[in-house]
Amino acid sequence: MMLLCLLLSFPGKYNEVLSPGDPAPAWPALEGVDGRKYTMETWKNQPYLVVVFTCNSCPCARDYEDRIKSLAEKYSKKLAVVAINSSLQPADNLQAMKKRAEERGFNFTYLFDDSQKVARAYGATYTPEFFLLNQERKVIYMGALDDKDDPDKVTSRYLEQALAAAEAGMPIEKSETLARGCMIRYKRQK
């Protein structure tokens, strides 16, 4: 009975806060590695927006950096990619983020959520965890980017499949998958 209650209390299959179809939470101005401040409105003219929660210190998140860069490049005319770091580990502070972005040549916006409010609002639990938003900024997909940690073994590109279905006006077969990676360590709330 307890398990049934827990399952019924989750809005999404794997997310305690959001379900596919929900309006995406807007965020206050967050500082980027370029020193500028960004809100969701910054990308109001982009048909799609990918919000990915990531960080510097998670090995799995680091393994996905090239895939995130490829996604941003491949779909640059259709969507913007915004990476948000909500980790409070020393290796994830803004200075470390700036250094990582420069060393790795990030072609996407990388923001610091030092209050962790944005990650909480999205119900993000892992790095990396992806949210695909449509023009109305509703969540149309959330979860993992693809089905394998090893890029050479990927057989399903969940986010890209969701984008293709949305563009074709078709239902999204998998609008939610289980994200995997390092758990976001949230600061205790009082």
N, C-alpha and C positions, 0 to 999 in steps of 0.2 A: 504494500500500500504506500509506504514511504517513497519507493522508487517511482511509482505512478504519479505521486504528487510532485516530485522533482521534475519529472518529464513534462508534466502539464504546466509547470511554471516557466518554462523556457519559451520566449516568443519565437525564436528560430530553432531549428533542429540542433544546431551546435552553438548558438549565440544566446546568451541570457538577456540581451537587451533589444536587439533588432531582428526583424524578419525580412526576407526579400519582399519588396514592395513598400517598405516603410520609407518615410522621408529621411534622408541622411542628415545627421546633426551638423549644423553649421558650426564653425569654430571661431573664437576671437582671433585677432591678429597674432600669429606665431612667427617668431624670428627664423629666418632661413639662413643657410650657410653663407649666402651672399650678403648678409647684413640687412636685407629688406624684410618687411613684415607682410604676411600673406593671410587672407581669409579665403573661404570657399568662393566668395564672390569674385576673386581674382580671375577665376576661370569661367565666368558666367557665359562666355561666348563659345566655349568648347562643347561639342555635342555629348561627350562622355568624359568622365573624370574617374581615374583610378586613385584610390587612397590606399596606401600600403603602410602598415605599421611595421617598422623595422628598427634596427639599431646597429651600432658598430660591433658590440661585444659578442653577439650570438653567432656561433659558427654557421648555423643553418642560414641565418639572414645574410651573412657574408657570401655564402655559396650561391645565393639568389641574386646578388648584385648584377652580374652580367645579364641574367635573364630579364631583370627589371630594365636595364639599359636597352636591351634589344626590343622589349615591348614598347618603351618610349620612342625609340627610333622608328620601328616598323609602323606604328599607328600615330605618328606625330600629327597627321592631318585630321585625325578623328578624335583624339583624346589627349588629355594631359595626365601625367603621372606625378603624384605628390606623395613623397615618402615622409612619414611622421615618426619621429623617435620620441617615445615616452619613457625610455629607460633612465633611471637615475644613477646608474653605475658610473664610477669615475671615467671609464673608457668611453662613455656615451655622452659626455658633456658637449656643449656647443663648440668649444675649441677643437675637441677630438673629431667632431662631426665635420668641421670645416677641413681639417687635415685629410680625413678619409675621402671626402667628396673630391678634393683636389687630386689626391693620389690615384683614385680610381676613375677619374674623369666622368663623374655623374652628369648625365644629360637630363636629369629630372630635378624637380624642386625637392629640397631636403629640409624639413622643418623640425624645430625642437619644441616638444610639448612638456615643458618642465613641471607643469601643474598636474599632469596626467589626466586632466579633465576630458580631453578629446578622446583619448583611448578608452576611457571609462564610458563616455557617451556612445561610442561605437560598440562597446562590449568586446573589444579586442582582447585576446588572451595570449596570443603567440606572436613571435616575430620569425618570419614574415607572415602577415595576415592581410588579405586583399579584399577591397570593397570596390565594386564597379557601380558607378552612379550614372544614370541617364541624364538627359538635358533638364528634366524637371528635378534633378538631384534626389531621385528615389534610388534606393539600393536595389539593383537588379541581379547582382551576384555578390556572394561573400564566401570567403574561405581560402583555400590554397590556390596558388597560381596554376599548378598542374599536379600530376599524380605521382611524381617521383622526385626524390632529392637529387639523384644523379641525372644531370641534364641529358645524358646519352641514352637513358632508359625511359624517358617520358613517352607515354602513349596517349595521354589525354591532357589537353591544354584547356582546363576548365574555364578560365577567364576569357580566353580568346574565343572559345565556343559560345560562351554567353554573349559576347560582343557581336559575333556573327549572327546569332539568332535574333538579337535585338535589332540589328541593322536591317535584317530581312523581314522584320515584323512578325517573327515566329515566337512561339513560347520557348522559354529557356528550359532545356531538359534538366540540367542540374543548376539550380539557382543558389544552392548552398552546399558546401563541402566542409569537411573537417580540416581546419588549418593545422599545420604542424611546424615545429621549430622550438625555440626557447620560450618558456612562459614569461610574460611580462610581470615583473615584480612590482606590484603596486604598493605604494606607501599606505600604511594603515590610516584609515579615516577615523577621526574622533567624533 
